[in-house]
Amino acid sequence: MHLELSDSNYRHCPSRYVWEKARKIGLFLSVFYDITCIFSGTKYLTSKFYFPAIFRAYITIIDQMSSTEDYMKRMAQNMFSKFEKYWSKFYMILSIAVVLDPRHKLNLIDWCYKRVYGERANEEFFKLKEKLFCLYRLYGTTPSQFQSTSSSSSHGGSRINREAQNTDISLRMTDPFEVFHFIFVHYYIYICSNICYL
């Protein structure tokens, strides 16, 4: 690599330690780059991807907080302090988006909460269920509102259907699911290990 040709500040060849440091930092930050691409995607629906992506970020940061390299540990600790600051404000609504996806429901959230909260997982899981019951009661006790809007929404039905079809097509065209794959690999290993002990 001719660094002196591409970098005006080049003074000497980086050592093997510097290259290894750059490799580890790049690998660590690539996770957040992938998550950013998912969040900023415009060709597929993203609400159900938010929680798994944030959970992947959490696991990545936690793993690096126990790194043997001081520079990685310090970076992860600083990131985790910022992560904790905002997590409590939005984790519930992100969890609900996953639960409402019939492919995942509560099982995936239950497993993720155990990784995030440890002994407090049952308490947080109970809060989530209470929120879901609250939503159910809200929709179940106000049928007249939906009936009153059904006639007005029927006029725009064809347009909505066309948009939904376009969304489905674009979803199949992109079909990334890297974050879900990351979680499911760990999740199903956990499920299989429990089955072995039944």
C-alpha positions in Angstrom: 0.0 0.0 0.0 1.5 3.3 -1.1 0.2 5.5 1.8 2.6 8.2 0.9 0.8 8.7 -2.4 -2.7 8.9 -0.9 -2.1 10.6 2.5 -0.4 14.0 2.6 0.2 13.6 6.3 2.1 10.3 5.8 5.3 10.1 7.9 6.0 6.4 8.4 4.4 3.0 7.9 1.9 2.1 10.6 3.0 -0.7 12.9 1.3 -4.1 13.2 -0.3 -2.9 16.4 -1.8 0.2 14.8 -3.2 -1.9 11.9 -4.8 -4.4 14.4 -6.2 -1.5 16.4 -7.8 0.0 13.2 -9.2 -3.4 12.2 -10.9 -3.9 15.6 -12.3 -0.4 15.6 -13.5 -0.8 12.1 -15.2 -4.1 12.8 -16.9 -2.6 15.9 -18.2 0.5 14.1 -19.4 -1.5 11.0 -22.2 -2.9 13.2 -23.5 0.7 13.7 -23.0 1.5 10.0 -25.3 -1.5 9.1 -27.9 -0.3 11.7 -27.8 3.2 10.3 -28.4 1.8 6.8 -31.5 -0.1 8.0 -32.9 3.0 9.8 -32.4 5.2 6.8 -33.8 2.7 4.3 -36.6 4.0 2.2 -37.6 0.9 0.2 -38.9 -1.2 3.1 -40.8 -0.7 6.3 -38.5 -0.1 9.3 -40.6 0.0 12.5 -40.3 -3.7 13.2 -36.6 -3.6 12.6 -35.9 -0.9 15.2 -35.9 -3.0 18.3 -33.7 -5.9 16.9 -31.3 -3.3 15.5 -31.0 -1.5 18.8 -30.7 -4.8 20.6 -27.8 -5.8 18.3 -26.1 -2.5 19.2 -26.6 -3.2 22.9 -25.0 -6.6 22.7 -22.1 -5.3 20.6 -21.4 -2.6 23.2 -21.7 -4.9 26.1 -19.3 -7.4 24.6 -16.7 -4.7 24.0 -17.0 -3.4 27.6 -15.3 -6.6 28.7 -12.6 -6.3 26.0 -9.0 -6.9 26.9 -8.0 -3.8 24.9 -8.3 -0.6 27.0 -9.1 1.6 24.0 -12.0 -0.6 23.0 -13.3 -0.8 26.6 -13.2 2.9 27.0 -15.0 3.5 23.7 -17.7 1.0 24.6 -18.2 2.4 28.1 -18.7 5.9 26.7 -21.1 4.7 24.1 -23.0 2.6 26.7 -23.5 5.7 29.0 -25.2 7.5 26.1 -27.1 4.4 25.1 -28.6 4.0 28.6 -29.6 7.7 28.6 -32.0 7.2 25.7 -33.0 3.5 25.9 -35.5 4.0 28.7 -37.4 6.6 26.6 -38.2 4.5 23.6 -37.6 0.8 24.3 -41.3 0.2 25.1 -42.8 1.4 21.8 -40.1 -0.4 19.9 -40.9 -3.6 21.7 -44.6 -3.2 20.9 -43.8 -2.9 17.2 -42.0 -6.3 17.3 -44.8 -8.0 19.4 -47.4 -6.9 16.8 -45.5 -8.7 14.1 -47.2 -12.2 14.2 -43.9 -13.9 13.3 -42.3 -12.9 16.6 -45.0 -11.9 19.2 -43.7 -12.0 22.8 -41.1 -14.8 22.6 -38.4 -12.8 21.0 -38.9 -9.8 23.3 -38.9 -12.1 26.3 -35.5 -13.5 25.3 -34.0 -10.1 24.5 -35.2 -8.6 27.8 -33.4 -11.4 29.7 -30.2 -10.4 27.9 -30.7 -6.7 28.6 -32.2 -6.6 32.1 -31.1 -9.8 33.7 -32.9 -10.3 37.0 -35.3 -7.3 36.2 -36.4 -9.0 32.9 -39.7 -10.3 34.4 -40.6 -6.9 35.8 -40.0 -5.2 32.4 -41.8 -7.9 30.6 -44.8 -7.4 32.8 -44.8 -3.7 32.0 -44.8 -4.5 28.3 -47.8 -6.9 28.7 -49.6 -4.2 30.6 -49.1 -1.7 27.8 -50.3 -4.3 25.3 -53.5 -5.0 27.3 -54.0 -1.2 27.6 -53.8 -0.9 23.8 -56.2 -3.8 23.4 -58.8 -2.3 25.7 -58.4 1.0 24.0 -59.2 -0.4 20.6 -61.8 -2.8 22.0 -63.9 -0.2 23.7 -64.1 2.3 20.8 -65.6 0.5 17.8 -67.8 3.4 16.8 -64.8 5.5 15.9 -63.6 3.0 13.4 -67.1 2.6 12.0 -67.4 6.3 11.5 -64.2 6.5 9.6 -64.8 3.4 7.5 -66.9 5.2 4.9 -64.4 8.0 4.4 -61.4 5.6 4.2 -63.1 3.5 1.6 -62.7 6.3 -1.0 -59.0 6.1 -0.6 -58.9 2.3 -0.5 -57.6 1.8 -4.0 -54.8 4.2 -3.5 -53.8 2.6 -0.2 -53.9 -0.9 -1.7 -51.6 0.2 -4.5 -49.2 1.7 -2.0 -49.3 -1.4 0.1 -48.6 -3.5 -3.0 -45.7 -1.3 -4.0 -44.3 -1.6 -0.4 -44.6 -5.4 -0.5 -42.7 -5.5 -3.8 -40.0 -3.2 -2.6 -39.7 -5.3 0.7 -39.2 -8.4 -1.3 -36.6 -6.7 -3.5 -34.5 -5.5 -0.6 -35.1 -8.3 1.9 -32.0 -7.5 4.1 -32.8 -9.1 7.5 -29.2 -9.2 8.7 -30.1 -7.9 12.1 -32.9 -10.5 12.5 -30.5 -13.2 11.5 -28.0 -12.1 14.1 -30.6 -12.3 16.8 -32.3 -15.5 15.6 -29.0 -17.4 15.6 -28.5 -16.6 19.3 -32.2 -17.0 20.1 -32.7 -20.4 18.6 -29.4 -21.6 20.1 -31.0 -20.6 23.4 -34.3 -22.4 22.6 -32.5 -25.6 21.5 -30.3 -25.7 24.6 -33.4 -25.5 26.8 -35.2 -28.2 24.8 -32.2 -30.5 25.4 -32.8 -30.3 29.2 -36.6 -30.9 29.1 
